[in-house]
């Protein structure tokens, strides 16, 4: 509805209006493409970009005019121009138009409320990118950035898109363990490599029916397990088995990546994985507070550089809020001391804190700090 107010076009007339706009853009581009001074203008380049990315120009037939049509939504790239006022913004079917912010933070794995209240968890990495960029590409730059500032983690709890096999392998080279669910669809119906008995070195020891292979060969990180064809033909589960018949034997072929994914899928079903991974849900609360406290989703700037600057400052603001809360919790714990307190003692402490806050407010009202008045702070983004 907001976009409709801008264009004043009824939804029933949108298709006709888009076709008319495309035709007008084509005429303007054709009219001024021979003028070097006009062709250098930003507005002309934006028109040309819209025509290339959102419109389809069909050549003329029988010397007639070219036919200009709007491309179907599935044919328009997510990198296409979304707003002439912000050419760097992108589009994602999940995130929408604009930019995305990648955030990394520390966390406390203690169940004790007092320990959690006195533990300082900080946002250690903020990266801004167009919305079309995949989350898979964000993990390694984040690890390298934090390690360069001596804030690199030893373990990262990440969402599924960040936990690709390539990311896990490259993170391991940086001495970082990535704890994330396996990407990609689960195995199809029937047996998979996870149903075979495997050695720690990745060699098949037996099939799901307990049949041992005749031989297992490895060549260039690829494995081949050889099974007896007569035994496989007589197997009642041959329709569900991934072992394929060959000229003389039946073979199971797999690679090191398949071994790693199989081991990870098996591990993520254990209670150990679930107990470690449950702490990742805390980042959802961080993103909610990031927007609620600072309004990061509604910035009043445009352009990747300005958005990155604002998002970073707002993350610093969240860290300041957290540091203040931890300091108050630590001061409160120091005042109360160890051990449980009676309700009367808690009431006295609460009244004391309120009276101190009220006294500070009265003092600031009647005795203002005039030394700061002659100065004016300005900031440009």
Sine and cosine of phi, psi and omega as CSV:
sin_phi,cos_phi,sin_psi,cos_psi,sin_omega,cos_omega
0.00,0.00,-0.59,0.81,0.00,-1.00
-0.90,0.43,-0.67,0.75,0.05,-1.00
-0.92,0.38,-0.54,0.84,0.03,-1.00
-0.91,0.41,-0.57,0.82,0.05,-1.00
-0.91,0.42,-0.54,0.84,-0.01,-1.00
-0.94,0.35,-0.66,0.75,-0.08,-1.00
-0.99,-0.12,-0.27,0.96,-0.02,-1.00
0.81,0.58,0.73,0.68,0.01,-1.00
-0.86,-0.52,0.76,-0.66,0.05,-1.00
-0.94,0.34,0.53,-0.85,0.02,-1.00
-0.84,0.54,-0.55,0.83,0.00,-1.00
-0.94,0.34,-0.32,0.95,-0.03,-1.00
-0.96,-0.27,0.09,1.00,-0.11,-0.99
-0.91,0.41,-0.67,0.74,-0.02,-1.00
-0.89,0.46,-0.69,0.73,0.01,-1.00
-0.91,0.40,-0.63,0.77,0.00,-1.00
-0.92,0.39,-0.64,0.77,0.03,-1.00
-0.89,0.45,-0.65,0.76,0.04,-1.00
-0.89,0.45,-0.64,0.77,0.02,-1.00
-0.92,0.40,-0.66,0.75,0.01,-1.00
-0.90,0.43,-0.66,0.75,0.02,-1.00
-0.88,0.48,-0.65,0.76,0.03,-1.00
-0.90,0.44,-0.66,0.75,0.01,-1.00
-0.93,0.38,-0.63,0.78,0.04,-1.00
-0.89,0.45,-0.67,0.74,0.01,-1.00
-0.88,0.47,-0.67,0.74,0.00,-1.00
-0.90,0.43,-0.65,0.76,0.03,-1.00
-0.91,0.41,-0.67,0.74,0.01,-1.00
-0.90,0.44,-0.70,0.72,0.01,-1.00
-0.91,0.41,-0.58,0.81,-0.07,-1.00
-0.93,0.37,-0.60,0.80,-0.14,-0.99
-0.93,-0.36,0.12,0.99,-0.03,-1.00
-0.94,0.34,-0.29,0.96,0.05,-1.00
-1.00,0.01,0.04,1.00,-0.01,-1.00
-0.96,-0.26,0.96,-0.28,-0.06,-1.00
-0.84,0.54,-0.63,0.78,-0.04,-1.00
-0.92,0.40,-0.64,0.77,0.01,-1.00
-0.95,0.32,-0.62,0.78,-0.04,-1.00
-0.90,0.44,-0.38,0.92,0.02,-1.00
-0.99,0.13,-0.22,0.98,-0.06,-1.00
-0.95,0.32,0.59,-0.81,-0.01,-1.00
-0.89,0.47,-0.66,0.75,-0.02,-1.00
-0.89,0.46,-0.60,0.80,0.04,-1.00
-0.93,0.36,-0.64,0.77,0.02,-1.00
-0.90,0.43,-0.58,0.81,0.06,-1.00
-0.92,0.40,-0.63,0.77,0.07,-1.00
-0.88,0.48,-0.70,0.72,-0.01,-1.00
-0.90,0.44,-0.62,0.79,0.00,-1.00
-0.92,0.39,-0.66,0.75,0.05,-1.00
-0.88,0.47,-0.66,0.75,0.01,-1.00
-0.90,0.44,-0.67,0.75,-0.02,-1.00
-0.95,0.32,-0.61,0.79,-0.15,-0.99
-1.00,-0.06,-0.45,0.89,-0.10,-1.00
-0.91,-0.41,-0.20,0.98,-0.08,-1.00
-0.85,-0.53,0.41,-0.91,0.05,-1.00
-0.86,-0.51,0.84,-0.53,-0.02,-1.00
-0.97,-0.23,0.92,-0.40,0.03,-1.00
-1.00,-0.09,0.72,-0.69,-0.03,-1.00
-0.87,0.49,0.46,-0.89,-0.03,-1.00
-0.94,0.34,0.55,-0.84,0.06,-1.00
-0.92,-0.39,0.74,-0.68,0.00,-1.00
0.84,0.54,0.69,0.72,0.08,-1.00
0.89,0.46,0.37,0.93,0.04,-1.00
-1.00,0.04,0.03,-1.00,0.00,-1.00
-0.95,0.31,0.44,-0.90,0.05,-1.00
-0.91,0.41,0.53,-0.85,0.01,-1.00
-0.99,-0.15,0.84,-0.54,-0.04,-1.00
-0.94,-0.34,0.85,-0.53,0.02,-1.00
-0.77,-0.64,0.37,-0.93,0.05,-1.00
-0.99,0.11,0.74,-0.67,0.02,-1.00
-0.91,0.40,0.57,-0.83,0.13,-0.99
-0.88,0.47,0.46,-0.89,-0.08,-1.00
-0.86,0.52,-0.57,0.82,-0.04,-1.00
-0.95,0.33,-0.29,0.96,0.00,-1.00
-1.00,-0.09,-0.12,0.99,-0.01,-1.00
-1.00,0.02,0.80,-0.60,-0.04,-1.00
-0.93,0.37,0.53,-0.85,0.07,-1.00
-0.93,0.36,-0.25,0.97,0.06,-1.00
-1.00,0.07,-0.01,1.00,-0.07,-1.00
-0.92,0.39,0.27,-0.96,-0.03,-1.00
-0.91,0.42,0.81,-0.58,0.01,-1.00
-0.98,-0.22,-0.51,0.86,-0.04,-1.00
-0.47,-0.88,0.85,-0.52,0.00,-1.00
-0.86,0.51,-0.41,0.91,0.01,-1.00
-0.98,0.17,-0.21,0.98,0.00,-1.00
-0.58,-0.82,0.98,0.20,-0.09,-1.00
-0.90,0.43,-0.32,0.95,-0.05,-1.00
-1.00,0.10,-0.21,0.98,-0.01,-1.00
-0.93,0.36,0.48,-0.88,-0.02,-1.00
-0.82,-0.58,-0.17,-0.99,-0.04,-1.00
-0.68,-0.73,0.61,-0.79,0.11,-0.99
-0.67,-0.74,0.70,-0.71,0.02,-1.00
-0.89,0.45,-0.41,0.91,0.00,-1.00
-1.00,-0.05,-0.62,0.79,-0.10,-0.99
-0.98,-0.18,-0.30,0.95,0.00,-1.00
1.00,-0.01,-0.35,-0.94,-0.03,-1.00
-1.00,0.02,0.49,-0.87,0.11,-0.99
0.89,-0.45,-0.75,-0.66,-0.08,-1.00
-0.79,-0.61,0.25,-0.97,0.09,-1.00
-0.81,-0.59,0.49,-0.87,0.00,-1.00
-0.88,-0.47,0.83,-0.56,0.08,-1.00
-0.99,-0.12,0.79,-0.61,-0.11,-0.99
-0.80,-0.60,0.68,-0.73,0.14,-0.99
-0.81,-0.58,0.67,-0.74,-0.03,-1.00
-0.62,-0.78,0.32,-0.95,0.14,-0.99
-0.99,0.10,0.27,-0.96,0.01,-1.00
-0.54,-0.84,0.35,-0.94,0.02,-1.00
-0.95,-0.32,0.77,-0.63,-0.03,-1.00
-0.98,-0.21,0.42,0.91,0.02,-1.00
-1.00,-0.06,0.59,-0.80,0.05,-1.00
-1.00,0.03,-0.20,0.98,-0.04,-1.00
-0.96,0.27,0.86,-0.51,-0.01,-1.00
-0.86,0.51,-0.60,0.80,-0.01,-1.00
-0.93,0.37,-0.64,0.77,0.05,-1.00
-0.91,0.42,-0.67,0.74,0.02,-1.00
-0.90,0.44,-0.62,0.78,-0.02,-1.00
-0.93,0.37,-0.48,0.88,-0.05,-1.00
-0.98,-0.19,0.15,0.99,0.04,-1.00
-0.98,-0.20,0.80,-0.60,-0.04,-1.00
-1.00,0.02,0.92,-0.38,0.09,-1.00
-0.96,-0.27,0.83,-0.56,-0.11,-0.99
-0.86,-0.51,0.50,-0.87,0.18,-0.98
-0.97,0.25,0.86,-0.51,-0.09,-1.00
-0.96,-0.27,-0.19,0.98,-0.04,-1.00
-0.48,-0.88,0.73,-0.68,0.09,-1.00
-0.71,-0.70,0.81,-0.59,0.03,-1.00
-0.71,-0.71,0.72,-0.69,0.00,-1.00
-0.92,-0.38,0.70,-0.71,-0.02,-1.00
-0.55,-0.84,0.35,-0.94,0.11,-0.99
-0.85,0.53,0.44,-0.90,-0.10,-0.99
-0.89,0.45,-0.39,0.92,-0.09,-1.00
-0.97,0.23,-0.30,0.96,-0.05,-1.00
-0.93,0.36,0.65,-0.76,-0.03,-1.00
-0.97,0.25,0.56,-0.83,0.06,-1.00
-0.90,0.43,-0.39,0.92,-0.02,-1.00
-0.87,0.49,-0.52,0.85,-0.06,-1.00
-0.99,0.12,-0.03,1.00,-0.12,-0.99
-1.00,-0.08,-0.32,0.95,-0.13,-0.99
-0.94,0.34,-0.80,0.61,-0.09,-1.00
-0.89,0.45,-0.69,0.72,0.09,-1.00
-0.86,0.51,-0.56,0.83,0.02,-1.00
-0.92,0.39,-0.66,0.76,0.02,-1.00
-0.91,0.41,-0.69,0.72,-0.01,-1.00
-0.92,0.40,-0.60,0.80,0.00,-1.00
-0.91,0.41,-0.72,0.70,-0.02,-1.00
-0.94,0.35,-0.58,0.81,0.04,-1.00
-0.92,0.38,-0.57,0.82,0.04,-1.00
-0.90,0.43,-0.47,0.88,0.03,-1.00
-0.99,-0.17,0.28,0.96,0.02,-1.00
0.85,0.53,0.60,0.80,0.07,-1.00
-0.83,-0.55,0.28,0.96,-0.08,-1.00
-0.90,0.44,0.66,-0.75,0.01,-1.00
-1.00,0.07,0.31,-0.95,0.16,-0.99
-1.00,-0.09,-0.35,0.93,-0.02,-1.00
-0.59,-0.81,0.68,-0.74,0.00,-1.00
-0.80,-0.60,0.82,-0.57,0.13,-0.99
-1.00,-0.09,0.89,-0.46,-0.14,-0.99
-0.75,-0.66,0.36,-0.93,0.06,-1.00
-0.95,0.31,0.19,-0.98,-0.11,-0.99
-0.83,0.56,-0.71,0.70,-0.04,-1.00
-0.87,0.50,-0.45,0.89,-0.01,-1.00
-0.98,0.18,-0.27,0.96,-0.14,-0.99
-0.99,-0.12,0.60,0.80,0.07,-1.00
-0.91,0.41,0.34,-0.94,-0.03,-1.00
-0.90,0.45,-0.63,0.77,0.02,-1.00
-0.89,0.45,-0.67,0.74,0.02,-1.00
-0.89,0.45,-0.66,0.75,0.00,-1.00
-0.90,0.43,-0.63,0.78,-0.01,-1.00
-0.93,0.36,-0.69,0.72,0.00,-1.00
-0.94,0.33,-0.55,0.84,0.07,-1.00
-0.93,0.37,-0.59,0.81,0.05,-1.00
-0.89,0.45,-0.55,0.83,0.07,-1.00
-0.91,0.40,-0.38,0.92,0.07,-1.00
-1.00,-0.08,0.20,0.98,-0.01,-1.00
0.89,0.45,0.63,0.78,0.03,-1.00
-0.81,-0.58,0.76,-0.65,0.05,-1.00
-1.00,-0.09,0.81,-0.59,0.02,-1.00
-0.99,-0.17,0.86,-0.51,0.05,-1.00
-0.96,-0.29,0.96,-0.28,-0.06,-1.00
-0.39,-0.92,0.47,-0.88,0.09,-1.00
-0.90,0.44,0.37,-0.93,-0.02,-1.00
-0.96,0.28,0.70,-0.71,0.05,-1.00
-0.98,0.21,0.29,-0.96,0.05,-1.00
1.00,0.00,0.27,-0.96,-0.02,-1.00
-0.94,0.33,0.41,-0.91,0.06,-1.00
-0.93,0.36,0.29,-0.96,0.01,-1.00
-0.85,0.52,0.52,-0.85,0.01,-1.00
-0.93,0.37,0.13,-0.99,0.00,-1.00
-0.87,0.49,0.59,-0.81,-0.06,-1.00
0.95,-0.32,-0.12,-0.99,0.01,-1.00
-0.97,0.24,0.48,-0.88,0.10,-1.00
-0.75,-0.66,-0.03,-1.00,0.00,-1.00
-0.88,0.47,-0.45,0.89,0.01,-1.00
-0.92,0.40,-0.37,0.93,-0.01,-1.00
-0.99,0.12,-0.19,0.98,0.02,-1.00
-1.00,0.07,0.54,-0.84,0.10,-1.00
-0.98,0.22,0.82,-0.57,-0.10,-0.99
-0.86,-0.51,0.52,-0.85,0.13,-0.99
-1.00,0.06,0.29,-0.96,0.05,-1.00
-0.85,0.53,-0.41,0.91,0.02,-1.00
-1.00,0.09,-0.03,1.00,0.02,-1.00
1.00,-0.04,0.23,0.97,0.00,-1.00
-1.00,-0.03,0.66,-0.75,0.02,-1.00
-0.96,0.27,0.80,-0.60,0.03,-1.00
-0.99,-0.15,-0.53,0.85,-0.01,-1.00
-0.27,-0.96,0.44,-0.90,0.04,-1.00
-0.99,0.15,0.09,-1.00,0.00,-1.00
-0.86,0.52,-0.39,0.92,0.02,-1.00
-1.00,-0.03,0.07,1.00,0.04,-1.00
1.00,0.03,0.13,0.99,0.00,-1.00
-0.99,0.13,0.83,-0.56,0.00,-1.00
-0.99,0.17,0.58,-0.82,0.02,-1.00
-0.95,0.30,0.42,-0.91,0.07,-1.00
-0.95,0.31,-0.57,0.82,0.01,-1.00
-0.33,-0.95,0.42,-0.91,0.08,-1.00
-0.74,-0.67,0.87,-0.50,-0.04,-1.00
-0.92,-0.40,0.53,-0.85,0.04,-1.00
-0.78,-0.62,0.77,-0.64,0.01,-1.00
-0.52,-0.86,0.87,-0.49,0.03,-1.00
0.80,0.60,0.79,0.61,0.06,-1.00
0.91,0.42,0.28,0.96,0.08,-1.00
-0.88,-0.47,0.66,-0.75,-0.06,-1.00
-0.92,-0.40,0.51,-0.86,0.08,-1.00
-0.64,-0.77,0.89,-0.46,0.05,-1.00
-0.98,-0.19,0.78,-0.62,-0.06,-1.00
-0.97,-0.24,0.79,-0.61,0.00,-1.00
-0.87,-0.49,0.37,-0.93,0.01,-1.00
-0.96,0.29,0.80,-0.59,-0.02,-1.00
-0.90,0.44,-0.70,0.71,0.03,-1.00
-0.85,0.52,-0.63,0.78,0.00,-1.00
-0.94,0.35,-0.60,0.80,0.01,-1.00
-0.94,0.34,-0.62,0.78,0.04,-1.00
-0.90,0.44,-0.54,0.84,-0.02,-1.00
-1.00,0.07,-0.07,1.00,-0.05,-1.00
-0.95,0.30,0.76,-0.65,0.03,-1.00
-0.95,0.33,-0.25,0.97,-0.02,-1.00
-0.96,-0.27,0.34,0.94,-0.09,-1.00
-0.90,0.44,-0.46,0.89,0.01,-1.00
-0.94,0.35,-0.41,0.91,-0.02,-1.00
-0.99,-0.16,-0.07,1.00,-0.14,-0.99
-1.00,-0.01,0.67,-0.74,0.04,-1.00
-0.98,0.18,-0.01,1.00,0.03,-1.00
-0.95,0.32,0.79,-0.62,-0.08,-1.00
-0.97,-0.25,0.60,-0.80,0.02,-1.00
-0.96,0.29,0.57,-0.82,0.08,-1.00
-0.86,-0.50,-0.27,-0.96,-0.04,-1.00
-0.94,0.35,-0.67,0.75,-0.03,-1.00
-0.87,-0.49,-0.42,0.91,-0.07,-1.00
-0.69,-0.73,0.06,-1.00,0.16,-0.99
-0.97,-0.23,0.61,-0.79,-0.14,-0.99
-0.77,-0.64,0.57,-0.82,0.18,-0.98
-0.88,-0.48,0.90,-0.44,-0.03,-1.00
-0.93,-0.36,0.71,-0.71,0.00,-1.00
-0.39,-0.92,0.26,-0.97,-0.03,-1.00
-0.87,-0.50,0.05,-1.00,-0.02,-1.00
-0.91,0.41,-0.55,0.83,0.03,-1.00
-0.90,0.44,-0.67,0.74,0.03,-1.00
-0.88,0.47,-0.59,0.81,0.03,-1.00
-0.91,0.42,-0.72,0.69,-0.02,-1.00
-0.89,0.46,-0.70,0.71,-0.01,-1.00
-0.91,0.42,-0.62,0.79,0.04,-1.00
-0.90,0.44,-0.69,0.72,0.01,-1.00
-0.91,0.41,-0.61,0.79,0.01,-1.00
-0.93,0.36,-0.66,0.76,0.04,-1.00
-0.88,0.47,-0.63,0.78,0.03,-1.00
-0.93,0.36,-0.62,0.78,-0.04,-1.00
-0.94,0.34,-0.57,0.82,-0.06,-1.00
-0.96,0.29,-0.09,1.00,0.11,-0.99
-1.00,-0.02,-0.08,1.00,-0.04,-1.00
-1.00,0.04,0.35,-0.94,0.04,-1.00
-0.93,0.36,-0.48,0.88,0.04,-1.00
-0.88,0.48,-0.71,0.70,0.02,-1.00
-0.91,0.42,-0.70,0.71,-0.04,-1.00
-0.90,0.44,-0.59,0.81,0.00,-1.00
-0.93,0.36,-0.59,0.81,0.04,-1.00
-0.97,0.25,-0.64,0.77,-0.14,-0.99
-0.98,0.19,-0.29,0.96,-0.07,-1.00
-0.90,0.44,-0.38,0.93,-0.01,-1.00
-0.96,0.29,-0.25,0.97,-0.01,-1.00
-0.91,0.41,-0.42,0.91,-0.01,-1.00
-0.88,0.48,-0.31,0.95,0.01,-1.00
-0.89,0.45,-0.44,0.90,-0.01,-1.00
-0.92,0.38,-0.44,0.90,0.04,-1.00
-0.91,0.41,-0.65,0.76,0.08,-1.00
-0.91,0.41,-0.57,0.82,0.04,-1.00
-0.90,0.44,-0.70,0.71,0.01,-1.00
-0.91,0.42,-0.58,0.82,0.05,-1.00
-0.91,0.41,-0.70,0.71,0.03,-1.00
-0.92,0.38,-0.57,0.82,0.04,-1.00
-0.84,0.55,-0.67,0.74,0.01,-1.00
-0.99,0.14,-0.65,0.76,-0.08,-1.00
-0.92,0.39,-0.63,0.78,-0.05,-1.00
-0.99,0.12,-0.52,0.86,-0.14,-0.99
-0.87,-0.50,-0.24,0.97,-0.04,-1.00
0.92,0.38,0.63,0.78,-0.09,-1.00
-0.92,0.38,-0.36,0.93,0.00,-1.00
-0.99,0.16,-0.12,0.99,-0.04,-1.00
-0.76,-0.65,0.90,0.43,-0.01,-1.00
-0.98,0.20,0.47,-0.88,0.00,-1.00
-0.97,-0.26,0.49,0.87,0.03,-1.00
-0.77,-0.64,0.26,-0.97,0.02,-1.00
-0.72,-0.70,0.43,-0.90,-0.03,-1.00
0.99,-0.14,0.59,-0.80,-0.07,-1.00
-0.87,0.49,-0.66,0.75,-0.05,-1.00
-0.90,0.43,-0.70,0.71,-0.01,-1.00
-0.93,0.36,-0.63,0.77,0.02,-1.00
-0.91,0.42,-0.66,0.75,0.03,-1.00
-0.88,0.47,-0.66,0.75,0.00,-1.00
-0.89,0.46,-0.73,0.69,-0.02,-1.00
-0.92,0.39,-0.68,0.73,-0.01,-1.00
-0.89,0.46,-0.61,0.79,0.02,-1.00
-0.92,0.38,-0.69,0.73,0.02,-1.00
-0.90,0.44,-0.62,0.78,0.00,-1.00
-0.93,0.36,-0.55,0.83,0.10,-1.00
-0.91,0.40,-0.61,0.79,0.10,-1.00
-0.88,0.48,-0.63,0.78,0.05,-1.00
-0.88,0.47,-0.65,0.76,0.05,-1.00
-0.88,0.47,-0.67,0.75,0.04,-1.00
-0.88,0.47,-0.60,0.80,0.03,-1.00
-0.91,0.41,-0.69,0.73,0.07,-1.00
-0.84,0.54,-0.70,0.71,-0.04,-1.00
-0.92,0.39,-0.68,0.74,0.00,-1.00
-0.89,0.46,-0.62,0.78,0.03,-1.00
-0.91,0.42,-0.67,0.74,0.00,-1.00
-0.90,0.43,-0.64,0.77,0.01,-1.00
-0.92,0.39,-0.64,0.77,0.01,-1.00
-0.90,0.43,-0.66,0.75,0.03,-1.00
-0.90,0.43,-0.66,0.76,0.01,-1.00
-0.90,0.43,-0.63,0.77,0.02,-1.00
-0.92,0.38,-0.67,0.74,0.04,-1.00
-0.90,0.43,-0.63,0.78,0.01,-1.00
-0.91,0.41,-0.64,0.77,0.02,-1.00
-0.92,0.39,-0.59,0.81,0.02,-1.00
-0.93,0.37,-0.57,0.82,0.00,-1.00
-0.96,0.29,-0.64,0.77,-0.04,-1.00
-0.98,0.18,-0.50,0.87,-0.01,-1.00
0.98,0.20,0.09,-1.00,-0.02,-1.00
-0.96,0.29,0.37,-0.93,0.08,-1.00
1.00,-0.03,0.38,-0.93,-0.01,-1.00
-0.94,0.33,0.52,-0.86,0.00,-1.00
-0.93,-0.37,0.49,-0.87,0.06,-1.00
-0.96,0.28,0.25,-0.97,0.01,-1.00
-0.91,0.42,-0.56,0.83,0.02,-1.00
-0.91,0.42,-0.67,0.74,0.02,-1.00
-0.91,0.42,-0.64,0.77,0.04,-1.00
-0.90,0.43,-0.62,0.78,0.02,-1.00
-0.91,0.41,-0.66,0.75,0.02,-1.00
-0.88,0.47,-0.69,0.72,0.00,-1.00
-0.90,0.45,-0.67,0.74,0.01,-1.00
-0.90,0.44,-0.69,0.72,0.02,-1.00
-0.89,0.45,-0.63,0.78,0.00,-1.00
-0.89,0.45,-0.68,0.73,0.01,-1.00
-0.91,0.42,-0.65,0.76,0.00,-1.00
-0.92,0.39,-0.63,0.77,0.01,-1.00
-0.92,0.39,-0.64,0.77,0.05,-1.00
-0.89,0.45,-0.68,0.74,0.03,-1.00
-0.90,0.43,-0.64,0.77,0.01,-1.00
-0.92,0.40,-0.65,0.76,0.03,-1.00
-0.90,0.43,-0.62,0.79,0.03,-1.00
-0.91,0.42,-0.64,0.77,0.02,-1.00
-0.91,0.42,-0.67,0.75,0.03,-1.00
-0.90,0.44,-0.68,0.74,0.00,-1.00
-0.88,0.47,-0.69,0.73,-0.01,-1.00
-0.92,0.39,-0.48,0.88,-0.01,-1.00
-0.96,0.26,-0.70,0.72,-0.07,-1.00
-1.00,0.02,-0.44,0.90,-0.01,-1.00
-0.81,-0.58,0.97,0.24,-0.03,-1.00
-0.94,0.34,0.40,-0.92,0.03,-1.00
-1.00,0.10,1.00,0.02,-0.09,-1.00
-0.94,0.33,-0.24,0.97,-0.05,-1.00
-0.92,0.40,-0.33,0.94,-0.05,-1.00
-1.00,-0.07,-0.14,0.99,-0.09,-1.00
-0.92,0.39,-0.65,0.76,-0.07,-1.00
-0.92,0.40,-0.14,0.99,-0.09,-1.00
-0.96,-0.26,0.55,-0.83,0.01,-1.00
-0.75,-0.66,0.80,-0.61,-0.01,-1.00
-0.99,-0.15,0.80,-0.60,0.04,-1.00
-0.81,-0.59,0.58,-0.82,0.01,-1.00
-0.66,-0.75,0.73,-0.69,0.03,-1.00
-0.90,-0.44,0.68,-0.73,0.01,-1.00
-0.84,-0.54,0.00,0.00,0.00,0.00
